Amino acid sequence: MNIPSRRHLAALASLTLLAIVAPVAAVRAQEAGIAVGAMAPAAMVESLDGKPMNLSDIYGKGTPVVLEFWATWCPLCRKLEPAMAAARTKYDGKVKFVGVGVSANQSPERQKAHIEANRMGGVYVFDRHDAATKAFQVPHTSYVVVLDGAGKVVYTGVGESQDIDAAVKKVLGGM
């Protein structure tokens, strides 16, 4: 009879634990952030020229809104940008696109320069005091929240491979 070695048992235990924990971690990653179905909260931010504004002044006015929490240093945000740019072009006039600049290692001036240099469209605000980040329970930069015309969350996602077009189609009724 073959008796497994301690090394073999340790490897088997590690694989078993990974098989149990990995799906749980993946589910938690998808569930992070504000709940789908919740109404978007108010949050004080500022325009890139320093004027205070309430993010809730942008949504809940009948037009769907796509919020992206981003930073100039975020590699996932850079990889997501082509999908965001394509959606901004395709849904221009039907959906508002709002980039919410996180405050970590950022300034409004740095973000404004990046937006201009890369010819990024949409509306951009700066979350200097992390009010929007906290209100939307943002887990990471490249976090996207899609709101319907009433301001209800219909999609959340994080990372470079989000299907922004499908998320926007969902809010527009499958256009």
C-alpha positions as CSV (number, residue, x, y, z in Angstrom):
1,M,0.0,0.0,0.0
2,N,1.3,3.5,-0.9
3,I,1.3,5.9,1.9
4,P,1.3,9.5,0.7
5,S,4.2,11.6,1.8
6,R,3.8,14.7,4.0
7,R,4.8,16.8,0.9
8,H,2.1,15.1,-1.2
9,L,-0.6,15.7,1.6
10,A,0.4,19.3,2.0
11,A,0.2,19.9,-1.8
12,L,-3.2,18.2,-1.9
13,A,-4.4,20.2,1.1
14,S,-3.3,23.4,-0.6
15,L,-5.0,22.6,-3.9
16,T,-8.2,21.7,-2.0
17,L,-8.1,24.9,-0.1
18,L,-7.5,26.9,-3.3
19,A,-10.4,25.1,-5.0
20,I,-12.6,26.2,-2.1
21,V,-11.3,29.8,-1.6
22,A,-10.8,30.8,-5.3
23,P,-14.6,30.7,-6.2
24,V,-15.4,32.6,-3.0
25,A,-12.9,35.3,-3.7
26,A,-14.2,35.6,-7.3
27,V,-17.8,36.0,-6.0
28,R,-16.7,38.6,-3.4
29,A,-14.9,40.6,-6.1
30,Q,-18.0,40.7,-8.2
31,E,-20.1,41.7,-5.2
32,A,-17.8,44.6,-4.1
33,G,-19.1,48.1,-4.2
34,I,-22.6,49.5,-4.2
35,A,-25.4,47.0,-4.7
36,V,-27.1,46.6,-8.0
37,G,-30.6,47.9,-7.5
38,A,-29.6,50.6,-5.0
39,M,-30.2,54.2,-5.7
40,A,-27.0,56.2,-6.4
41,P,-26.1,58.3,-3.3
42,A,-25.2,61.9,-3.2
43,A,-21.5,62.8,-2.8
44,M,-19.7,66.1,-2.8
45,V,-16.9,66.3,-5.4
46,E,-15.4,69.1,-7.3
47,S,-15.0,70.1,-10.9
48,L,-11.4,69.9,-12.3
49,D,-11.2,73.7,-11.8
50,G,-12.0,73.4,-8.1
51,K,-15.7,74.2,-7.9
52,P,-17.6,72.1,-5.4
53,M,-20.5,70.1,-6.8
54,N,-22.8,67.3,-5.8
55,L,-22.4,64.2,-8.0
56,S,-26.1,63.6,-7.6
57,D,-26.7,66.8,-9.7
58,I,-25.6,64.7,-12.7
59,Y,-27.8,61.6,-12.3
60,G,-31.5,60.9,-11.7
61,K,-32.5,63.4,-14.4
62,G,-33.8,60.9,-16.9
63,T,-30.5,60.2,-18.7
64,P,-28.5,57.1,-17.9
65,V,-25.0,57.7,-16.5
66,V,-21.8,55.7,-16.6
67,L,-19.4,56.5,-13.7
68,E,-15.8,55.4,-13.9
69,F,-13.6,55.7,-10.8
70,W,-10.2,56.2,-12.2
71,A,-6.7,57.5,-11.9
72,T,-3.9,58.5,-14.3
73,W,-1.6,56.0,-12.8
74,C,-4.1,53.1,-13.0
75,P,-3.0,50.4,-15.6
76,L,-6.5,48.8,-15.6
77,C,-8.0,52.2,-16.4
78,R,-5.7,52.7,-19.3
79,K,-6.6,49.3,-20.7
80,L,-10.3,50.0,-20.2
81,E,-10.1,53.4,-21.9
82,P,-10.6,52.1,-25.5
83,A,-13.9,50.5,-24.5
84,M,-15.0,53.6,-22.6
85,A,-14.0,55.8,-25.6
86,A,-16.0,53.6,-28.0
87,A,-19.0,53.7,-25.7
88,R,-18.8,57.5,-25.4
89,T,-18.8,57.8,-29.2
90,K,-21.5,55.3,-29.8
91,Y,-23.9,56.5,-27.1
92,D,-23.2,60.3,-27.4
93,G,-26.4,62.2,-26.5
94,K,-28.1,59.1,-25.0
95,V,-25.8,58.5,-22.0
96,K,-23.7,60.8,-19.8
97,F,-20.1,59.5,-19.1
98,V,-18.5,60.8,-15.9
99,G,-15.0,60.1,-14.8
100,V,-14.6,60.4,-11.1
101,G,-10.9,61.0,-10.3
102,V,-9.8,59.3,-7.1
103,S,-7.6,61.4,-4.8
104,A,-4.8,58.8,-4.2
105,N,-1.5,60.2,-5.6
106,Q,-3.6,62.6,-7.8
107,S,-4.5,66.2,-8.3
108,P,-7.1,67.8,-10.4
109,E,-4.4,69.5,-12.5
110,R,-2.7,66.1,-13.2
111,Q,-6.0,64.6,-14.2
112,K,-6.9,67.5,-16.4
113,A,-3.6,67.4,-18.2
114,H,-4.0,63.6,-18.8
115,I,-7.6,64.1,-20.1
116,E,-6.5,66.8,-22.5
117,A,-3.3,65.0,-23.7
118,N,-5.3,61.8,-24.4
119,R,-8.4,63.6,-25.8
120,M,-10.7,61.9,-23.4
121,G,-14.4,62.8,-23.8
122,G,-17.1,63.1,-21.1
123,V,-17.4,64.9,-17.9
124,Y,-14.7,64.7,-15.2
125,V,-14.8,65.5,-11.5
126,F,-12.3,65.1,-8.7
127,D,-13.1,63.2,-5.5
128,R,-10.7,65.2,-3.2
129,H,-12.2,64.1,0.1
130,D,-13.2,60.5,-1.1
131,A,-16.9,61.2,-0.5
132,A,-17.9,59.5,-3.8
133,T,-15.4,56.7,-3.3
134,K,-17.0,56.0,0.1
135,A,-20.6,56.5,-0.9
136,F,-20.2,54.1,-3.9
137,Q,-18.1,51.7,-1.8
138,V,-15.4,51.7,-4.6
139,P,-13.2,48.6,-4.2
140,H,-10.6,49.7,-6.8
141,T,-9.8,52.1,-9.6
142,S,-11.3,51.1,-12.9
143,Y,-14.6,50.6,-11.0
144,V,-17.6,51.3,-13.3
145,V,-21.2,52.0,-12.2
146,V,-24.0,52.3,-14.7
147,L,-27.1,54.1,-13.5
148,D,-30.5,54.2,-15.2
149,G,-32.3,57.5,-15.9
150,A,-33.8,57.5,-12.3
151,G,-30.3,57.0,-10.7
152,K,-30.7,53.3,-9.9
153,V,-27.6,51.1,-10.1
154,V,-28.0,48.6,-13.0
155,Y,-24.4,47.5,-13.4
156,T,-21.1,47.5,-11.5
157,G,-17.8,46.1,-12.5
158,V,-14.1,46.5,-12.0
159,G,-11.1,45.8,-14.2
160,E,-9.8,46.1,-17.7
161,S,-12.1,43.6,-19.5
162,Q,-15.5,45.0,-18.7
163,D,-18.0,44.9,-21.5
164,I,-19.0,48.6,-21.3
165,D,-21.1,48.3,-24.5
166,A,-23.2,45.5,-23.0
167,A,-23.6,47.4,-19.7
168,V,-24.9,50.5,-21.5
169,K,-27.2,48.4,-23.8
170,K,-28.7,46.9,-20.7
171,V,-29.6,50.4,-19.3
172,L,-30.9,51.5,-22.7
173,G,-33.1,48.4,-23.1
174,G,-31.0,46.3,-25.5
175,M,-30.6,48.9,-28.2
